[in-house]
């Protein structure tokens, strides 16, 4: 196990990666992210997180593997990624302009 937990900047790293990787990113909604898990892969020990989102009414899962400050693998999740069995929270880095949390205007 690592001495410390995952880097707090990983959410922004993942959000930027998704923005660059997904062709029609604006058509996906309701992004959520799982906690980071420390796993051993064929590339060595890595942090993995899962992103759940809606694609035209269909729930999709995307797995992202990180070593240091680099994404070493990302893909639509397969069963061994475990993305269907973990808890999710809103992925605020994906909801606002510039990768930050969204800020709503007053309702008056």
NORMONOR-V810001 format. One record per residue. N is the residue number from 1. RES is the residue in one small letter. OMEGA is omega in radians with two decimals (* if undefined). BURIAL is + if it has 9 or more other ideal C-beta (glycine too) atoms within 8 Angstrom, else -. D_CENTER is the distance of its C-alpha to the mean C-alpha in Angstrom with 2 decimals. Layout:
n=N res=RES omega=OMEGA burial=BURIAL d_center=D_CENTER
n=N res=RES omega=OMEGA burial=BURIAL d_center=D_CENTER
This chain:
n=1 res=x omega=3.10 burial=- d_center=21.24
n=2 res=x omega=-3.14 burial=- d_center=20.24
n=3 res=x omega=3.13 burial=- d_center=22.45
n=4 res=x omega=3.11 burial=- d_center=19.76
n=5 res=x omega=3.14 burial=- d_center=16.26
n=6 res=x omega=3.12 burial=- d_center=13.09
n=7 res=x omega=3.12 burial=- d_center=13.50
n=8 res=x omega=3.13 burial=- d_center=12.84
n=9 res=x omega=-3.11 burial=- d_center=11.85
n=10 res=x omega=-3.14 burial=+ d_center=8.72
n=11 res=x omega=3.11 burial=+ d_center=6.65
n=12 res=x omega=3.09 burial=+ d_center=8.92
n=13 res=x omega=3.13 burial=+ d_center=8.74
n=14 res=x omega=3.14 burial=+ d_center=5.16
n=15 res=x omega=3.11 burial=+ d_center=6.42
n=16 res=x omega=3.13 burial=+ d_center=9.63
n=17 res=x omega=3.14 burial=+ d_center=8.79
n=18 res=x omega=3.11 burial=+ d_center=7.66
n=19 res=x omega=-3.12 burial=+ d_center=10.75
n=20 res=x omega=-3.01 burial=- d_center=12.86
n=21 res=x omega=-3.08 burial=- d_center=12.06
n=22 res=x omega=-3.09 burial=- d_center=12.35
n=23 res=x omega=-3.07 burial=- d_center=16.07
n=24 res=x omega=-3.03 burial=- d_center=16.45
n=25 res=x omega=-3.08 burial=- d_center=13.30
n=26 res=x omega=-3.12 burial=- d_center=15.60
n=27 res=x omega=3.14 burial=- d_center=16.50
n=28 res=x omega=-3.07 burial=+ d_center=13.20
n=29 res=x omega=3.00 burial=- d_center=13.04
n=30 res=x omega=-3.13 burial=- d_center=12.00
n=31 res=x omega=3.05 burial=+ d_center=8.22
n=32 res=x omega=-3.11 burial=+ d_center=7.30
n=33 res=x omega=3.09 burial=+ d_center=5.08
n=34 res=x omega=3.01 burial=+ d_center=7.25
n=35 res=x omega=3.10 burial=- d_center=9.23
n=36 res=x omega=3.10 burial=+ d_center=9.27
n=37 res=x omega=3.13 burial=+ d_center=12.11
n=38 res=x omega=-3.07 burial=- d_center=14.73
n=39 res=x omega=3.08 burial=+ d_center=15.81
n=40 res=x omega=3.12 burial=- d_center=18.45
n=41 res=x omega=3.10 burial=+ d_center=17.99
n=42 res=x omega=3.08 burial=- d_center=20.59
n=43 res=x omega=-3.12 burial=- d_center=19.28
n=44 res=x omega=-3.14 burial=- d_center=19.89
n=45 res=x omega=-3.11 burial=- d_center=18.05
n=46 res=x omega=2.94 burial=+ d_center=14.34
n=47 res=x omega=3.05 burial=+ d_center=11.39
n=48 res=x omega=3.00 burial=+ d_center=8.93
n=49 res=x omega=3.10 burial=+ d_center=5.84
n=50 res=x omega=3.08 burial=+ d_center=5.27
n=51 res=x omega=3.11 burial=+ d_center=4.00
n=52 res=x omega=-3.12 burial=+ d_center=7.60
n=53 res=x omega=3.13 burial=+ d_center=9.57
n=54 res=x omega=3.10 burial=+ d_center=13.25
n=55 res=x omega=-3.14 burial=+ d_center=14.99
n=56 res=x omega=3.10 burial=- d_center=18.65
n=57 res=x omega=3.13 burial=- d_center=18.96
n=58 res=x omega=3.09 burial=- d_center=17.14
n=59 res=x omega=3.12 burial=- d_center=14.12
n=60 res=x omega=3.10 burial=+ d_center=11.71
n=61 res=x omega=-3.12 burial=+ d_center=9.18
n=62 res=x omega=-3.12 burial=+ d_center=7.10
n=63 res=x omega=-3.14 burial=+ d_center=7.06
n=64 res=x omega=-3.12 burial=+ d_center=6.42
n=65 res=x omega=-3.04 burial=+ d_center=9.53
n=66 res=x omega=2.98 burial=+ d_center=10.73
n=67 res=x omega=-3.10 burial=+ d_center=14.44
n=68 res=x omega=3.08 burial=- d_center=15.87
n=69 res=x omega=-3.10 burial=- d_center=14.27
n=70 res=x omega=3.00 burial=- d_center=13.61
n=71 res=x omega=-3.07 burial=+ d_center=11.05
n=72 res=x omega=3.13 burial=- d_center=13.55
n=73 res=x omega=2.99 burial=+ d_center=12.12
n=74 res=x omega=-3.08 burial=+ d_center=9.62
n=75 res=x omega=2.92 burial=- d_center=10.84
n=76 res=x omega=-2.98 burial=- d_center=11.14
n=77 res=x omega=3.00 burial=+ d_center=11.28
n=78 res=x omega=-3.03 burial=- d_center=14.82
n=79 res=x omega=-3.10 burial=- d_center=16.60
n=80 res=x omega=3.07 burial=- d_center=16.65
n=81 res=x omega=3.11 burial=+ d_center=12.88
n=82 res=x omega=-3.06 burial=+ d_center=13.63
n=83 res=x omega=3.14 burial=+ d_center=10.80
n=84 res=x omega=-3.06 burial=- d_center=13.69
n=85 res=x omega=-3.08 burial=- d_center=15.12
n=86 res=x omega=3.11 burial=+ d_center=12.70
n=87 res=x omega=-3.10 burial=- d_center=12.61
n=88 res=x omega=3.01 burial=- d_center=10.07
n=89 res=x omega=3.11 burial=- d_center=10.50
n=90 res=x omega=-3.11 burial=- d_center=10.23
n=91 res=x omega=-3.03 burial=+ d_center=7.40
n=92 res=x omega=3.13 burial=+ d_center=10.34
n=93 res=x omega=-3.14 burial=+ d_center=9.19
n=94 res=x omega=-2.98 burial=+ d_center=8.82
n=95 res=x omega=-3.06 burial=+ d_center=12.15
n=96 res=x omega=3.08 burial=+ d_center=14.75
n=97 res=x omega=3.11 burial=- d_center=16.58
n=98 res=x omega=3.08 burial=- d_center=15.75
n=99 res=x omega=3.12 burial=+ d_center=12.19
n=100 res=x omega=3.12 burial=- d_center=13.83
n=101 res=x omega=-3.14 burial=- d_center=14.52
n=102 res=x omega=3.11 burial=- d_center=16.79
n=103 res=x omega=-3.10 burial=- d_center=20.46
n=104 res=x omega=3.08 burial=- d_center=22.83
n=105 res=x omega=3.09 burial=- d_center=26.44
n=106 res=x omega=-3.11 burial=- d_center=29.25
n=107 res=x omega=3.10 burial=- d_center=30.66
n=108 res=x omega=* burial=- d_center=34.27
